């Protein structure tokens, strides 16, 4: 195998691939990057067995072949060569030579046959989506995902496709966020898959070009996303997502309308004196006024009063201030609508007009 | 890539699981050390993971999956062993396994986890494993291997299908050993069979690493103490550096054989048929009751092996007792 490539062409894809490769590996070969030359394309692959990124770069005058080389070392060599340097890559038996100007490197490598790539078979379902749209949906939901929860299905994001509707749901058991959007083309199927946490965070980092069109393929095992010259794959979580539909089927108090910014500022101020761990704040709601108050074990107290639009019985309920702030920060409208369940078991936060984004917080007992 | 001759029946049993589509979620393979349990488990795992297994159920050895298996990079073949030999399998290892199993297998066939030796899981690890062991995610088989099934918590055992690898008969072992090691002489084979308690792999290992010489040296020292030619403390100093578990078994076997020698006995019934005459000679000088006391001490010592006991003192105690026994006649 032999090829020559410009440093700038290989550097970015290589960095993207190395970002999934973990420093501590169970198998030595996983710290390597798989390099394949096939049909005038240079194909780089990196995986940690949970996610895999493949980058394809067009290349001319290359001899086909395949090999794996230590990823970090290869990246560092490419990175530290001068801008615009031509890199010559040659394989000699179990060694790889990298030459550029007067620099020469020789890397030991492992055979490509031993590399545990994801299988390349066709996946059952696919749809197309704009990268900006997906990125927005991810941004509005990912922060609700649980982290290392024993209920492992919560350490991920539910992706629900039903014909031309796409719905993303994340929850850590205390709060839940739902984002709905529509696809340009109907898909003609209904599917629910759980995308693991690590894959979601990595994917969100790769979606930097909002105009790109993504092709997403998935089966019950894997998901594969084509982002320009990259192919991102991930294993899915092996479980069913809990049924959260029941939370909608209950009685509610009348909705409360508040200016988003006013609520945000007031909450931030009051939260200063809340219990550091639980961030509990009490909301006393009376017609047209909301009193936010808190106190902490040091007997500090804070209180703030806001004007709201609400017609109904007075009520009192407590929340984690951080959860409310996260929700309010993700609203696009000026006005926030809070709807509290009549048994005080949950609070919905959404926008007055479009209901694409919904956030549900469980109250606290103070 | 073959099945050991004495495991043929176990293998057919496993193949039936596969052909009837009734592969259990957890399988406990038990049997003495040196019977090839790990080999059996590996063959079963390979056969489940291979893309095109042969007619007899064995893996093909040349498909993509088998290449990965041979290179030990198959993502759906997970082995859990202690981080250092002799240490326990920790809760951290089990937790990361459980996390790993929450994702789907990489390929569309099975995923196999082998925990070996399962009795080295500490309590916390075993408890953390229960939920996963009972209901692992789809297409996952967990194989536990142990030579001390009694050391496993009942909660683990009750969640597994059991498969016992049994000791083969003498002829099978003799034939197999001769096939593997053509230079071996027949009398050695018989001795090795006794030493390895009928476990062929262990016998082969003993044959190849010169254990027989070492054991003969130890027996000489044992006699030297009885005849008061050597001091027990000096011998204990040499012995505590040797692998203690086989050594303690040898001592046990000598004592057991000496007890047997009190009665008219056929050499075949002894652990050490080659030492029959020396043992008989020794036993004639001894009190049976005292010999049983020494036997009790050895049993206690064997239990203490896995604790932080000072091995030198342990051997001193045994050997001094042995000397006293010989003096007391």
Interface residues (C-beta under 8 A of the other chain):
Chain A: X27 X29 X30 X49 X50 X111 X113 X114 X115 X116 X118 X119 X121 X148 X152 X153 X155 X196 X220 X221 X222 X235 X236 X237 X238 X239
Chain B: X64 X67 X68 X71 X72 X73 X74 X75 X99 X101 X102 X103 X104 X105 X106 X107 X108 X137 X138
